[in-house]
Amino acid sequence: MVTAYLERIGYPPVEAPNSEALASLQDAHVRSFEHGELGPRFDHARILVDVDEPVDVDVGTGASPRGPIGLADRPQTIGPATYLTREVDGRYLTEHRDGDTWTPGWSFDTTARRLDDFAERCHYHQSSPVSPFPQKALCTLVTDDGQVTLSGRQLITTTGDTRTEVEVADPLDVLQRRFGISLERWSGS
């Protein structure tokens, strides 16, 4: 799976005995857009791949980069955004540029983790009444120039710096047409 992803984004074919020889999960602290603080440990898994140099290839949130980011301490433009990853006290901090300002994003170390390490936070995000995920139906698709999100009955389209929100009458139809997903019911209906 990891090798297919790398080939899709432009890396040459990689010979590896298995994906563990090529990639590992890292425990990432994601910065809250609301509060500006880093979240708890094991709240998000990032994927670190070593092909010529270590690169972060995770696109786990809509705000994530659209391609690999090297761990070099230099600005890197990925699609419409510019990122900087630098090492501070044994952890990597990734920031993105908003105009002339660098905005902190996530923090991670390069210690390889197992999927089981994330089980407690995964359970929290699926079941806690204070987690945002079980509170509403949500589907997001990253596009070449932004992303499309269906949140309840709101269709949110982001293209570059432009964001539009419209209420949809039939979320199931939108799921089928925009996301290619067929469901019998949508809890946001």
N, C-alpha and C positions, 0 to 999 in steps of 0.2 A: 504494500500500500504506500509506504513512504517513498520507495523508489519510483513508483508511478507518478506520485505527486511531483517529485523533483524533476522528472522528465517533462511533465506537463508545463512546468514553469520555466523550462529552458536549460536545466542542467543536463549534461550528457549522461547516457545510461551508466548506471553504477553497478558493478559486480559486488555483491555482498552475500554472505551465507544466510543472513536473516536480517530483519529490520532492527534487531537490538544492536547489531554491529554498526548500524548506520545512524540510529536516532535514539534519543532518550527523552523522557519526560522530566520537566523541572517544575518545582513548586514555585508558582508565581503569586506575588501579592499585586492585585489589581487596584489602581487608585480609583476611589469613588468619585464620580462626576459631581455628585451632590455635596459631599463633605470635603473632598480633596485629600483624604487620608488613605493610606494603604489598607487594604482589607486583610482578613485573617490568613494564616498559613493554609496551604492546600485548597484555597478557594478557586484556583484556576490552574490548569496544567498547560504549560508551554512546551513546545517540541523543539529540541536542539538537535541539529543534524551536523555531522562533520564530513564535509565534502570539500577538500582542499583547505578549508578553514571552517571553524564552527559558525553556523548560521542559525538564527531563530526563524522557523518557518511557520509559526502558529498564526492562524487567522481566526481565532476562536471568538472574537467579538466583532461587532460591526465597526468598531473604532480601530481594530487591529490593522496593521499594514497589509497590503495586497500582494506582498512577495517577501522573499527572505531578507533578513537584516543581519549583516555581519556584526560581530562583537567588537569591531575596531572602533576606536574613539575618534570617529569622524562623521560628519553629516552624510546621510545616504537618502537619496530621493527614490521613493517607491511609489509609482503611480502619481497621484496628485499631492502627496504629502512628503515631508522631509523628517527623518528620524535621526536620533543620536543615541547610541548605546555606549555607556562608559562604565568602567569598573570602579566601585567605591567600597572600601572595607570588605572585600571578598564577595560582594554581590554586584550584579549588573543592574543598572538603572537605565530605562529607556524613556526618552522624551520625544515629543513631536513638536514641530515648529508651527506656531500660529502667528503669521506675519513676522514680526521681529522678536517675538517672545517664545522661549522654549517652555513647553508645558509638560510637567512630569506625568509619566504613564504608569508603567509597571516595574516591578523589581523582582529579580530571580537570581538564584545561584546555579552553578553547573553540576550540582549533585544529582546523579540519576535517581529517579524515583520509580516506584511500582504503581500501577493503576490502583491497587488496593489502598495506597497511601491517601488517596483522594476520596475514599468511600464515605467517611463521616460527613465531609462538607457536601458531597453529592446528595446524600440523604437529606441533609438540612435544606438544600436548595429545592429538593423535590417535595418536602413535607412540612417545613416550618411555616406557621401562619405569618411570620414576619419576613420571610423570604419573598422577594418580588415575583419569583417565577410561578408559584402556584396561584397567585392572585389574579392572573389574567391569562388568556390564551395569547400566544406570541409566536410569530414565525418571521425569521429574517433571512434574506438572501443577499449576499454580496454581489454587486454588479461590477462591470468594468470601470464605471465612473462614479460609484457610490454604493447605495444599498436600498433595498425595499423591505419594509417591515409591515406586517399586519399585526396590530395589537388590539385585541377585542374587535371592534368595528372600525377602528382607525387604520387607514392605509397611509403610511409615511414613506415618502420617496425622497431620498437625498442624492443629489447630483452635484458634485463639487461642494460649493458653499451654499447651495440652494436646497431648502427643505420645504416640502409641501405636505400637508395633512388634509385628508378628506375622509368623511364618514361614508362607509359603503353599506348598501342595503343588503347585499348577499355575500357575507364573508366566505362561504363555501365555494361560490363561483370564483371569487378572487383567488382563493387558495389553488383552485384548479388551473385558472388561466395564467396567473403570474408566477406561481411557485411549482406547478406541476404536481400538486398533492391533492389526492381525492380522499375526502373524509365524509362520513355519514353525518357527523355533527361537529360543531365548533363551539367550545364552551364560552366564547365571546359573543355568540349569537343571541 
